[in-house]
Amino acid sequence: MSSSRLPLVILEVANSHGGDFKRVLETVHAFSKTDYPQLGMKFQVFSADTIALPDFSHYSLYETLEFSAAQWAEAIAQAAKHYSVFLDIFDIYAVDILEQNLSVIHGIKLQASVIENAEVLESLAALDLQGIEVICNISGHGADTLPRIVRTLEAALGPISLQVGF
């Protein structure tokens, strides 16, 4: 089977780094040895200040897990040497990181909690996302609301793929 017909496997880095940027780079490097031609790597990019309010119980945890724009640029550039890079878009900070690294980003994923966030969607719509794969998690949204959600997202972002569950 040709590699173009194999499914894309996306490696989810999430917050396995525990806020240690060196661990992000080690993870990128470790999986680069994987012998599979269709690999992606997805990073969860966010800022405590744009994902939560300071009085939120886990705000300080978010602060320990965030990285600077320069760090994200380095991680994304390293990953792009080996993988199709995806970003989870949770907030406006992630949109900024996407914009700064757009030339090497393969796709984005919107969580179900974000797909009706007007600030994020308007910021994404302002970017040229042509050629960027857009995945939208629709978990928790009822079947009756899906046609409206899909129409709204496709009007703003172009073609989308839907994800149900994890």
Disulfide bonds with the S-S distance in Angstrom:
none
